[in-house]
Amino acid sequence: MLVSGRNNVKEILKDNIVVKKAYLQTNFNEQDILSLINKKKITIVYQDKYQLDKIVKNNHQGVVLEIDDYKYCTIDDIINNKDKCSIVILDHLEDPHNLGAIIRTVEASGIDGIIIPLNRSVSVNETVMKTSVGTLFNVKISQVTNLMNTIKYLKKQGFWIYGADMDGEDFKNIKYPSKTCLIIGNEGNGLSRIVRESCDFIVSIPMTGKVNSLNASVAAGILMYSIVSNK
């Protein structure tokens, strides 16, 4: 995986993450980053801006790190026999910026982890890494082959399943149990039918303005903080 952008790079270099190589733009002179790279004895490859632009699509700000791909965990790694646990399932989200933003909120709010499907869904990539602004490696993410089997398994572990949709109970009226799973639907289609039918409850965020829906990551953030503050 390639990581670019100065804030992301700083977080990676400060953590115990193995960096294979650092690509720096010719005449790159940010001393705190250079100091961290030299301290870890990372191989440096200097390239001009045109060459770096071909390596990564994002605004690299003159610095790119090559690291191992993100390693997903298991569902049990997230649950970890906890009496209190909160999980977010993303029902075929497609936008890496949404996933990155949700990762940031999960890390900030204290939600225990994220579950995403293997197919027809965004996975952890460079854009997700950049949008998460260095929080990715502090968040547990499990990638599963079948959401329905996952939901059934969580129910057996004592979780109550809450789907986010437009025609549900006002989220402000919900008192969440100790084991809660929140499901956020696809950006365009919302919750898939079969996933919606598997939910114990449907929760919604009232809309009082002219818009009738929120960005998936914004809605997820509101509901995640509702969960951690109303248990």
C-alpha positions as CSV (number, residue, x, y, z in Angstrom):
1,M,0.0,0.0,0.0
2,L,1.2,3.5,-0.8
3,V,0.6,6.3,1.8
4,S,0.9,9.9,0.8
5,G,0.4,13.3,2.3
6,R,2.4,14.8,5.1
7,N,-0.1,14.3,8.0
8,N,-0.6,10.6,7.1
9,V,3.1,10.1,6.7
10,K,3.9,11.6,10.1
11,E,1.4,9.3,11.8
12,I,2.8,6.2,10.0
13,L,6.4,7.1,10.9
14,K,5.5,7.7,14.5
15,D,3.8,4.3,14.8
16,N,5.4,0.8,14.8
17,I,4.5,0.2,11.2
18,V,7.2,-1.2,8.8
19,V,7.9,1.1,6.0
20,K,9.5,-0.5,3.0
21,K,10.6,2.7,1.1
22,A,10.1,6.4,1.1
23,Y,9.6,8.3,-2.1
24,L,10.4,12.0,-1.7
25,Q,10.1,14.8,-4.2
26,T,13.4,16.4,-5.2
27,N,14.3,19.1,-2.7
28,F,11.8,17.9,-0.1
29,N,12.9,19.6,3.0
30,E,10.3,19.1,5.8
31,Q,12.8,18.4,8.6
32,D,10.5,16.6,11.1
33,I,9.6,14.0,8.4
34,L,13.1,13.6,7.2
35,S,14.3,13.1,10.8
36,L,11.7,10.3,11.3
37,I,12.7,8.7,8.1
38,N,16.4,8.8,8.9
39,K,15.8,7.6,12.4
40,K,14.1,4.5,11.1
41,K,16.8,4.0,8.4
42,I,14.2,3.9,5.6
43,T,15.5,3.7,2.1
44,I,14.8,7.0,0.3
45,V,14.1,7.4,-3.4
46,Y,14.1,10.9,-4.8
47,Q,11.8,11.7,-7.7
48,D,10.4,14.8,-9.4
49,K,6.8,15.8,-9.0
50,Y,5.8,14.3,-12.4
51,Q,7.1,10.9,-11.3
52,L,5.3,11.0,-7.9
53,D,2.1,12.1,-9.7
54,K,2.2,8.8,-11.6
55,I,2.7,6.8,-8.5
56,V,-0.3,8.1,-6.5
57,K,-3.5,9.8,-7.6
58,N,-3.9,11.8,-4.3
59,N,-2.2,15.1,-3.5
60,H,1.0,13.6,-2.2
61,Q,2.6,16.8,-0.9
62,G,6.0,15.6,-2.0
63,V,6.1,12.4,0.1
64,V,5.0,8.8,-0.4
65,L,5.6,5.8,1.8
66,E,5.4,2.2,0.7
67,I,4.0,-0.1,3.5
68,D,2.4,-3.5,3.8
69,D,-1.3,-3.8,2.8
70,Y,-3.8,-3.3,5.6
71,K,-4.4,-6.6,7.5
72,Y,-8.0,-7.2,8.3
73,C,-9.0,-8.8,11.6
74,T,-11.7,-11.4,12.5
75,I,-15.1,-10.6,14.0
76,D,-13.9,-12.3,17.2
77,D,-10.9,-10.0,17.3
78,I,-13.4,-7.1,17.5
79,I,-15.8,-8.7,20.0
80,N,-13.0,-10.1,22.2
81,N,-15.4,-11.5,24.8
82,K,-16.4,-8.0,25.9
83,D,-19.6,-7.5,28.0
84,K,-20.0,-4.1,26.3
85,C,-19.3,-3.8,22.6
86,S,-20.4,-1.6,19.7
87,I,-19.8,-2.5,16.0
88,V,-20.6,-0.8,12.7
89,I,-21.5,-2.8,9.6
90,L,-21.3,-1.1,6.3
91,D,-23.8,-2.5,3.8
92,H,-21.9,-2.3,0.5
93,L,-20.6,1.3,0.9
94,E,-18.7,2.3,-2.3
95,D,-17.0,5.6,-1.6
96,P,-13.5,5.3,-0.1
97,H,-13.9,8.8,1.3
98,N,-16.9,7.7,3.3
99,L,-15.1,4.7,4.7
100,G,-12.1,6.9,5.6
101,A,-14.3,9.4,7.4
102,I,-16.2,6.6,9.2
103,I,-12.9,5.1,10.4
104,R,-11.9,8.5,11.9
105,T,-15.2,8.7,13.8
106,V,-15.0,5.1,15.0
107,E,-11.5,5.8,16.4
108,A,-12.6,9.1,18.0
109,S,-15.9,7.8,19.5
110,G,-14.6,4.5,20.9
111,I,-16.7,2.2,18.7
112,D,-15.0,-1.2,18.8
113,G,-14.7,-2.0,15.1
114,I,-16.1,-2.0,11.6
115,I,-17.3,-4.9,9.4
116,I,-17.4,-4.6,5.6
117,P,-18.3,-7.2,2.9
118,L,-15.7,-8.6,0.7
119,N,-17.6,-8.1,-2.6
120,R,-19.3,-5.1,-4.2
121,S,-17.9,-2.8,-1.5
122,V,-15.1,-0.4,-0.9
123,S,-12.0,-1.9,0.8
124,V,-9.1,-0.3,2.5
125,N,-7.0,1.5,-0.1
126,E,-4.7,4.5,-0.4
127,T,-7.7,6.9,-0.5
128,V,-9.2,5.4,2.6
129,M,-5.9,5.7,4.3
130,K,-5.5,9.3,3.4
131,T,-9.1,10.2,4.4
132,S,-8.7,8.5,7.7
133,V,-5.8,10.8,8.5
134,G,-3.6,8.3,10.3
135,T,-6.3,6.6,12.4
136,L,-6.7,3.5,10.2
137,F,-4.2,1.4,12.1
138,N,-5.9,2.1,15.4
139,V,-9.2,0.7,14.1
140,K,-10.2,-3.0,13.8
141,I,-11.8,-3.8,10.5
142,S,-13.2,-7.2,9.5
143,Q,-13.9,-8.2,5.9
144,V,-16.5,-10.9,5.6
145,T,-17.9,-12.9,2.7
146,N,-21.5,-12.9,3.8
147,L,-23.3,-10.2,5.7
148,M,-26.3,-12.2,6.5
149,N,-24.2,-15.0,8.2
150,T,-22.3,-12.3,10.0
151,I,-25.5,-10.7,11.4
152,K,-26.8,-14.1,12.5
153,Y,-23.5,-14.8,14.2
154,L,-23.6,-11.4,16.0
155,K,-27.2,-12.1,17.2
156,K,-26.0,-15.4,18.7
157,Q,-23.3,-13.4,20.5
158,G,-26.0,-11.3,22.1
159,F,-25.9,-8.3,19.8
160,W,-29.0,-6.2,18.9
161,I,-29.0,-5.0,15.3
162,Y,-30.0,-1.4,14.4
163,G,-30.3,-0.4,10.8
164,A,-30.1,3.2,9.7
165,D,-32.9,4.2,7.4
166,M,-35.3,7.1,6.7
167,D,-38.5,5.7,8.2
168,G,-37.3,4.4,11.5
169,E,-37.6,5.4,15.1
170,D,-36.0,8.8,16.0
171,F,-32.5,8.0,17.1
172,K,-32.8,10.4,20.1
173,N,-35.4,8.1,21.6
174,I,-33.3,5.0,21.5
175,K,-31.6,3.5,24.6
176,Y,-29.0,1.1,23.3
177,P,-28.1,-2.3,24.8
178,S,-24.6,-3.2,26.0
179,K,-24.0,-5.1,22.7
180,T,-25.0,-3.0,19.7
181,C,-24.5,-3.3,16.0
182,L,-25.3,-0.4,13.7
183,I,-25.7,-1.0,10.0
184,I,-25.2,1.9,7.5
185,G,-26.5,1.3,4.0
186,N,-25.1,2.0,0.6
187,E,-24.8,5.7,-0.5
188,G,-27.4,5.5,-3.2
189,N,-29.7,2.6,-2.3
190,G,-29.5,2.5,1.5
191,L,-29.9,-0.8,3.3
192,S,-30.4,-3.8,1.1
193,R,-33.8,-5.5,1.5
194,I,-32.5,-8.7,3.1
195,V,-30.2,-6.8,5.5
196,R,-33.1,-4.5,6.5
197,E,-35.3,-7.4,7.2
198,S,-32.7,-8.9,9.5
199,C,-32.5,-5.8,11.7
200,D,-34.1,-5.8,15.2
201,F,-34.8,-2.0,14.9
202,I,-34.7,0.7,12.3
203,V,-33.4,4.1,13.5
204,S,-33.5,7.4,11.6
205,I,-32.2,11.0,11.9
206,P,-35.1,13.5,11.5
207,M,-34.7,15.9,8.7
208,T,-36.1,19.4,9.3
209,G,-34.4,21.2,6.4
210,K,-34.8,21.0,2.6
211,V,-32.5,18.0,2.2
212,N,-34.1,14.6,2.9
213,S,-30.9,12.6,3.6
214,L,-27.4,13.0,4.9
215,N,-24.0,11.8,3.6
216,A,-23.4,8.2,4.8
217,S,-20.4,9.1,6.9
218,V,-22.2,12.1,8.5
219,A,-25.2,9.9,9.4
220,A,-22.9,7.2,10.7
221,G,-21.1,9.7,12.9
222,I,-24.3,11.1,14.4
223,L,-25.6,7.6,15.2
224,M,-22.2,6.3,16.5
225,Y,-22.1,9.1,19.1
226,S,-25.7,8.4,19.9
227,I,-24.8,4.8,20.7
228,V,-21.8,5.5,22.9
229,S,-23.6,8.2,24.9
230,N,-26.9,6.3,25.3
231,K,-26.0,2.9,26.7
